[in-house]
Amino acid sequence: MDGSAFFLDVIKALIGSFVGAWLAFFANWLVRQYQREEDRVAAGNLAIVTLGRMINAFLIYKQQVVQTRVETINASPNLPIWMQMRPIFHEFDETLSIDFESLTFLFHPQTHDAMNHLLIAQGKYRNLVGLHKAHFKDMLELQEKISEMSGANQQQDINIDLAMKRVPAYLQGRIESTNIGLVAALENDEKPMIEALRELERSIGSILGRSRLVRISIPEKLLTSEKSAVLFKG
């Protein structure tokens, strides 16, 4: 074998090694890109589903508040604000939480607003959970006070003037404040939470493609209407 043939074989071997290494690198890169894309799709869909569950819990709870308040007011129209509702038995999932670290791909000039909306929506859900817990605790205490008066076990069965005297002023004020805060949250937070969901869907869809995302439908019967207004009558 002459020198030129030897060097030609060496060059071929080097080129073959380089091409092989490059192909292996490129294949690994494609796998990583594919996995990153799949991780983003999974993270995006999980965030959409989680926010959808928050909204669903919000709307169902709102229906319960509307129903119990309407029933109470219809039975006793002149009740003060702190007596216009009964304890509401509802179990929120307090573990619901958006994994914001998995959504860092949304930090883009065209989609970063979705993160702001998402932060606000999660904050509203947690605020409602806190208000409900405070309301439920205070209303149970109120029910105990009421049941001690003349053996009554229903708010409409007692004399309002007597209740005003027997129920401590601190409890009246606390319940009134909590009730007003609860109603304000239920009236004002529904729209921004749903807007956050649609903005999240739009933003993730613009990056990953809408066909790869889950679609959350909000039942029309749960949405706000004039008939479900929950303003307190002071």
C-alpha positions as CSV (number, residue, x, y, z in Angstrom):
1,M,0.0,0.0,0.0
2,D,1.5,3.3,-1.0
3,G,1.5,6.4,1.1
4,S,-1.3,8.2,-0.7
5,A,-3.6,5.2,-0.3
6,F,-2.8,5.0,3.4
7,F,-3.5,8.6,4.0
8,L,-6.8,8.3,2.0
9,D,-7.9,5.5,4.2
10,V,-7.0,7.5,7.3
11,I,-9.0,10.5,6.0
12,K,-12.0,8.2,5.3
13,A,-11.8,6.8,8.7
14,L,-11.6,10.3,10.3
15,I,-14.5,11.5,8.2
16,G,-16.5,8.4,9.1
17,S,-15.9,8.9,12.8
18,F,-16.8,12.6,12.5
19,V,-20.0,11.8,10.6
20,G,-20.9,9.1,13.0
21,A,-20.3,11.3,16.1
22,W,-22.3,14.1,14.5
23,L,-25.2,11.8,13.7
24,A,-25.2,10.5,17.2
25,F,-25.1,14.0,18.6
26,F,-27.9,15.1,16.3
27,A,-30.0,12.1,17.2
28,N,-29.6,12.8,20.9
29,W,-30.5,16.4,20.2
30,L,-33.7,15.4,18.5
31,V,-34.6,13.1,21.3
32,R,-34.0,16.0,23.9
33,Q,-36.0,18.4,21.7
34,Y,-38.9,15.9,21.5
35,Q,-38.8,15.2,25.2
36,R,-38.7,18.9,26.0
37,E,-41.7,19.5,23.7
38,E,-43.6,16.6,25.4
39,D,-42.8,18.0,28.9
40,R,-44.1,21.4,27.9
41,V,-47.3,19.8,26.5
42,A,-47.8,17.9,29.7
43,A,-47.0,20.9,31.9
44,G,-49.4,23.1,29.9
45,N,-52.2,20.6,30.0
46,L,-51.7,20.1,33.7
47,A,-51.9,23.8,34.4
48,I,-55.1,24.1,32.3
49,V,-56.7,21.2,34.1
50,T,-55.7,22.5,37.5
51,L,-57.1,26.0,36.8
52,G,-60.2,24.4,35.4
53,R,-60.7,22.5,38.7
54,M,-60.3,25.7,40.6
55,I,-62.9,27.4,38.5
56,N,-65.3,24.5,38.8
57,A,-65.0,24.5,42.6
58,F,-65.4,28.2,42.7
59,L,-68.6,28.1,40.6
60,I,-70.2,25.2,42.5
61,Y,-69.5,26.9,45.8
62,K,-71.0,30.1,44.5
63,Q,-74.2,28.2,43.6
64,Q,-74.3,26.9,47.2
65,V,-73.9,30.4,48.6
66,V,-76.6,31.8,46.3
67,Q,-79.0,29.0,47.2
68,T,-78.6,29.2,51.0
69,R,-78.8,33.0,51.1
70,V,-81.9,33.1,48.9
71,E,-83.6,30.5,51.1
72,T,-82.7,32.4,54.3
73,I,-83.7,35.8,53.0
74,N,-87.0,34.5,51.6
75,A,-87.8,33.0,55.0
76,S,-86.8,36.1,57.0
77,P,-86.4,39.2,54.8
78,N,-85.4,41.5,57.6
79,L,-82.4,39.6,58.8
80,P,-79.2,41.6,59.4
81,I,-76.2,40.9,57.2
82,W,-74.5,38.6,59.7
83,M,-77.6,36.4,59.8
84,Q,-78.3,36.2,56.1
85,M,-76.4,32.9,55.6
86,R,-76.1,29.5,57.1
87,P,-73.0,27.3,57.4
88,I,-72.1,26.0,54.0
89,F,-70.7,22.5,53.9
90,H,-68.1,22.4,51.1
91,E,-64.7,20.7,50.9
92,F,-62.2,22.6,48.8
93,D,-59.1,20.8,47.5
94,E,-56.4,22.8,49.2
95,T,-53.7,20.9,47.4
96,L,-54.6,22.4,44.0
97,S,-51.6,24.5,42.9
98,I,-50.1,25.6,39.6
99,D,-46.5,24.4,38.9
100,F,-45.1,27.7,37.7
101,E,-41.6,26.3,37.3
102,S,-42.8,24.0,34.6
103,L,-44.3,26.9,32.7
104,T,-41.2,29.0,32.3
105,F,-41.5,28.6,28.5
106,L,-44.3,31.2,28.8
107,F,-41.9,33.9,29.8
108,H,-42.0,35.3,26.3
109,P,-43.0,38.8,25.2
110,Q,-46.1,37.5,23.5
111,T,-47.2,35.1,26.2
112,H,-45.9,36.4,29.6
113,D,-49.3,38.0,30.4
114,A,-50.7,34.4,30.8
115,M,-48.4,34.0,33.8
116,N,-49.7,37.2,35.4
117,H,-53.3,36.1,34.9
118,L,-52.5,32.6,36.3
119,L,-50.9,34.1,39.4
120,I,-54.0,36.2,40.0
121,A,-56.4,33.4,39.4
122,Q,-54.6,31.1,41.8
123,G,-54.6,33.9,44.4
124,K,-58.3,34.3,44.0
125,Y,-58.9,30.6,44.5
126,R,-56.8,30.5,47.7
127,N,-58.5,33.7,48.9
128,L,-61.9,32.0,48.5
129,V,-60.8,28.9,50.4
130,G,-59.6,31.1,53.3
131,L,-62.8,33.1,53.4
132,H,-64.9,29.9,53.3
133,K,-63.0,28.4,56.3
134,A,-63.4,31.6,58.3
135,H,-67.1,31.8,57.3
136,F,-67.8,28.2,58.2
137,K,-66.1,28.5,61.6
138,D,-67.9,31.7,62.5
139,M,-71.2,30.5,61.4
140,L,-70.9,27.3,63.5
141,E,-70.2,29.6,66.5
142,L,-73.2,31.7,65.6
143,Q,-75.4,28.6,65.3
144,E,-74.3,27.5,68.8
145,K,-75.2,30.9,70.2
146,I,-78.6,30.8,68.5
147,S,-79.4,27.3,69.6
148,E,-78.9,28.4,73.2
149,M,-81.8,31.0,72.9
150,S,-85.2,29.6,73.5
151,G,-84.1,26.2,72.2
152,A,-84.2,27.5,68.6
153,N,-82.2,25.7,66.0
154,Q,-83.0,27.8,63.0
155,Q,-82.2,31.4,62.4
156,Q,-85.7,32.3,61.2
157,D,-87.1,30.8,64.5
158,I,-85.6,33.4,66.8
159,N,-86.3,37.0,67.6
160,I,-83.9,39.3,65.8
161,D,-83.8,41.8,68.6
162,L,-83.0,39.1,71.1
163,A,-80.2,37.8,68.8
164,M,-78.8,41.3,68.5
165,K,-78.5,41.4,72.3
166,R,-77.3,37.8,73.0
167,V,-74.8,37.3,70.2
168,P,-71.6,39.1,71.1
169,A,-70.9,42.3,69.1
170,Y,-67.4,41.0,68.1
171,L,-69.0,37.9,66.5
172,Q,-71.6,39.9,64.7
173,G,-69.0,42.2,63.3
174,R,-66.7,39.4,62.3
175,I,-69.4,37.4,60.5
176,E,-70.7,40.5,58.7
177,S,-67.2,41.4,57.5
178,T,-66.5,37.8,56.4
179,N,-69.9,37.5,54.6
180,I,-69.4,40.7,52.7
181,G,-65.8,39.7,51.8
182,L,-67.1,36.3,50.6
183,V,-69.9,37.7,48.5
184,A,-67.5,40.3,47.0
185,A,-65.1,37.6,46.0
186,L,-67.8,35.5,44.5
187,E,-69.2,38.4,42.5
188,N,-65.9,39.9,41.3
189,D,-63.5,36.9,40.9
190,E,-65.4,34.7,38.5
191,K,-64.7,36.6,35.3
192,P,-60.9,37.1,35.8
193,M,-60.5,33.4,36.7
194,I,-62.2,32.3,33.5
195,E,-60.3,35.0,31.5
196,A,-57.0,33.5,33.0
197,L,-58.0,30.1,31.7
198,R,-58.7,31.3,28.2
199,E,-55.5,33.4,28.1
200,L,-53.5,30.3,29.3
201,E,-55.1,28.2,26.6
202,R,-54.3,30.8,24.0
203,S,-50.7,31.4,25.1
204,I,-49.8,27.7,25.4
205,G,-51.6,26.9,22.1
206,S,-49.6,29.6,20.3
207,I,-46.4,27.9,21.3
208,L,-47.2,24.2,21.2
209,G,-50.3,24.1,19.0
210,R,-53.9,24.1,20.1
211,S,-54.5,20.6,18.8
212,R,-52.3,19.2,21.6
213,L,-54.1,20.9,24.4
214,V,-57.0,19.8,26.5
215,R,-60.1,22.0,26.3
216,I,-62.0,23.0,29.5
217,S,-65.7,23.7,29.1
218,I,-67.5,25.7,31.7
219,P,-71.2,24.6,32.1
220,E,-73.4,27.5,31.3
221,K,-75.7,26.8,34.3
222,L,-72.7,27.6,36.6
223,L,-71.9,31.0,35.1
224,T,-73.1,34.3,36.5
225,S,-76.6,35.5,35.6
226,E,-78.8,38.2,36.9
227,K,-80.8,35.5,38.7
228,S,-77.8,34.4,40.7
229,A,-76.9,37.8,42.1
230,V,-75.6,37.4,45.6
231,L,-75.5,41.1,46.8
232,F,-76.4,41.4,50.5
233,K,-79.3,43.6,51.5
234,G,-77.9,45.9,54.2
